[in-house]
Amino acid sequence: MHRCLVVRELLTSIFEFHDRKRELSVLARTCRAFADPALDILWRELACLSTLIKATVPSHLWEDVSPRGLSEIVTLFFRGPPAPSDLNRFAYYASRVRSLGTNEAGREGAGEKIDPSVFHYLHEYQPTSPILPRLRHLVWNILNPNALSSVDHFLGPNILYLQLSVFAHHSQQDIMFTFDRIQHKCVNLEEIHMADRTKSPVIAEARSRFMGSLANLRVLSLTLGCRTLGYRAMIHFSNLQLLEKLTLTIRALSPTTVKDANWHQTYAIPETPFPRLQVLSIETAAMDFCFALLSLVQESPLQTMHLDYDPYDVMPTPDYPADGPALGDRAFKRLRFLDVSVPELAGCIALFRPLHLTALEKLDVRIAVPAEDDLERFVVVCSQCCSPSTLTFLRLSQRSAFVGNLCHPSGVILPILPFSRLTDLIMLPGGHVEVDDSLADDMASAWPELECIAIGASDHTKGRGRITLGGLVPFARHCRKLRCVRLAIDLHGALPQLPSLTVELDGLGNPSVRELWFGLCPMPPDKVEEVAKFLKSLFPMLELLHAYHSGGCGQRSRALGGSDEVVPTVIWVWAFRELSSIAPSLTVQLRRRDVDLEI
């Protein structure tokens, strides 16, 4: 054997590429030099401690017990105190475990199917060290009301990641004890994820103090099923000098937690709160709380923010003080990515109006219902709070499949034209947005870096403003990086003459465009060849064409100067099949109601 294979670090790096446990077990039995590196990787991650116990402890010492004959609920017990010699093999492999537990609460947890007495016996074998001495990653999502405090047997200075769930049936004494042991034993803890399902304000205050005392914490995630988080908790969190990522999921806040209208004077706010915070994620049903938290992180080096405001919670929305904390004008000078989800666009407008996002590069807004009349105001507010010299990505999309009846005028696009660095513009507000050839020319000239453009288009009855195929020419000429085009296109209009088109594009076309959406518009059978030649000349590398059809397309096209005759589905499919035969490199995806066809 080559002498390099004796180097343990080298073998460990090689064995990292073997994902299957069968291969690792074969390597461990191959020779003595391979044994330790292979076993370290084989036992590095455990979903449940019972796997290790059953593999190393003699079978006559343990048994699986099913209460009341329920075979799907099995708990591991020791029949009695094991002798130290019975646990020698367990200890040999336990020192190799680095990660214990999975992220799925209540299933295959670290000790969900193990009686707490088993942890006690294992700890007695080596009472001065954790059961798994080299453990770094611990997930403890255990429903057993008697097993919460057993997490103490796994805690130690090597723990860097901890996921913990506390439930209402856990005793207050066990919860307080667990917080205290984590604080004193896990001095190097860097990441904690906690789900708190309790309702006690005493536990809420203890939890906030405990999490605010973890000096080395870099990532903090807190999920609350009840309304037990107040502004004072944010003051505790703001003292974490190394915190880089904060995630809060709060369904609603009780009135008692926000009763202090002048909370800035009530609580002592650090001089530099959240000094290293870079990522902030909030899911809440209380906009006031969101405003108050934003006022704390204004001076932080925040780069990414996710805001999910959902007032439609199972709990009633509380009544907040009329003079409660407000956001005011705030400037986030380093924020680059902002992701917002709101029920209606009006809530997003209220959030954005006082903000100054001078460095924002990406803005992603999702709404639950169609934008209706708020779209124009939203675009104006965005153009005022964002900088034209930095914004490159703008998306407004509706989460639900419901399509509104409103037709938005083309003027809603005008405030965005100065944003010359835009690479992606996706505006799908749930209704139709009018775009004509003149506006298409202005957009293509204003956004030369554009790579993707998608502007909402519904059927002919919900919008009259559509560009013709000739309106695609400015995009081919000015936007040389364009990959995807999704616009409301009228296939009935007159096409530019190919000789003049060739001269206009210098005979090159735009080879970067690979995907084109027609929207809901029938293909006139007598124009198939003409359309195919036009697209081939305009976008020579076009690969995918999307089109939609409904039985009344022909009747609806009369307002656009189209044929009065209804275009049957068979003729519609035939037209696009002919288009595909003329351009064999093109894949055509058709949708008629809920049926997808691919040619």
C-alpha positions, 0 to 999 in steps of 0.5 A: 500500500502506498505510504500516502494512504497511511495519512489519516487526513488524506483517507478521510478526504477520500472517504468523504465521497462515499455516501453509501454506508455499505461501501464505508463498512467494507472499507472499514473491514479492509485493513487497519489503516482504513478502519478509523477514517471509514468508521468516523464517516460511517457514524458521523451522523445519526438520526436517532440514538437507538440505532447506535444502542441496538448495534453496540449494546448486547440485545439481552439488555434492551427491548422495544415496548409497544404501549397497549399493543400499538406496534407503530409506537415503540419505545426503547427500554433497558431491562436493568442497569447495564454493567460498565463492560456492556457499554464499552463498545457503545462508547467506542462508536459514540466518540465518532458521532458529530450530528444527532437528530433530524429536523422533523419534529416528532419523528426519528428525533434524537431520543423520541423513541427512547425512555429517559432512563436510558439516557441516565444509564448511558450518562452514568458510564462516563458522568464527567463527559457528554454521552457523545463527547464529540457531538457538534450538531444536536436536534432535540425535537422530543414530545415526551414530557419527561425527556426534555431535561435529558438533553443535558446529558448531550451538552458540552463545549463542542456543540455548535448547532442546536435545534430545540423544541419546547411544548406546552406539556413540558414543565416550567421547571424542566424548561428553565433547567434546560435553558440554564444548562445550555447557557453554561455548557454550550459556551461555543454555541454558534447557531440555535433554532428554537420552536416554543409552543408554550404560553407562559410569559415567565418562560417567554422572559426566561427564553429571551434572557437566555438567548440574549446571553449566548455570546458566540451566537451567529444564527438565531431562529425563533418560531412561536406558536403563541403570542409571547414575544415583546419588544423587550426580547428584541433588546436582549437579542440586539446585545448579541455582538456576533449575530449575523442572521435572525429569523422570527416566525410570530403568528400574532402578538398579544396586547400585553406585549406591545402595551409600551407605546414609548418603548424606546424610552422604556428599555435601554437600547444598546448604542449599536444594536445588532452590529453584525446582522446581515440577514433578517427574516420576519413572518408576523401578523403584526405590522407594528412589531415589524416597524419597531424591529426595523427601527432597531436594525437600521444602522446594522450592516443588513444586506438581505431582508425577508418580510412575510406579513400575514394578518389572516391568522387563526388567532385574532389580530390584537388592538395596538395602541394608536400612538405605538412605535412607528417606522418613520423615515429609515435609510438602509444603506447596505440592503441589497436583497428585499423579499416581501410577501403581503396579502394586498399591495396596499400593505406593501405600499405602507411599508415601503413609503418611509424607506430609502433603499439606496443600495438595493439590487433585488426587490421581490414582492408577492401578493395574495390577491390581484393588485387592482388599483394599487399597482400604479401607486406601488410602482411610484413608491418603488421608484422613489425608495429605490435607486435607479443606479443599483436596482437590477431585479424587480418582480411583482407576482401574485401567489394565487391562481386567481386572475383579476379583471382589472386592466392596468394602463401602460402608464404604470411602467413609466416610473421604472424606465429610468432604472437603466440597470434592470436585468429582470422585470417580472410584473404579474399582478393578477390582471392585464397590463397594457403594452403597445409597440411605442412603449415596447420601444421605450422599454427596450431602449431604457433597459439595454441590460435586460435578460428577462421581461414578463408583464401580465397578460390575460385574455382579450376581454381583459386587456386591449393593449398588446404589442404586435410581433413588430414590437419585438424588434426593439428588444432584439435590437437593444437588449442583446442579453435578453433570454426570455420574453413574456408579453401580450402579443397580437398575432394578427397585426402586420409583420415588418418586411423581412428585407427591412428587418434584416437591414435593421438588425444588421443581418444578425438577429438576437441569438440570446433569446431562447424562450417566448410567451405569446400569451392567450392569442390564436394563431391565424392558420394563413400566417403560420409560415410568415410568423415562422420566418419572422421569428427565425429571422428575429430570434435565430436561437429560439428554443421554446415557444409558449401559447395558450388557447380557449374556445372563444379566442377567435370571437375575442380577437375581433376587438383587435382586428382579428377574424370573427371566426372562432378558431377550433382547437384542432386548427389552433394545434395544427397551426402551431404544429406547422410552425414547429415543422417550419422551425424544427429546432423549436419546441412549442408548448401549448395549453388549452384550459388544463391540458398541456400539449408539446409539439 
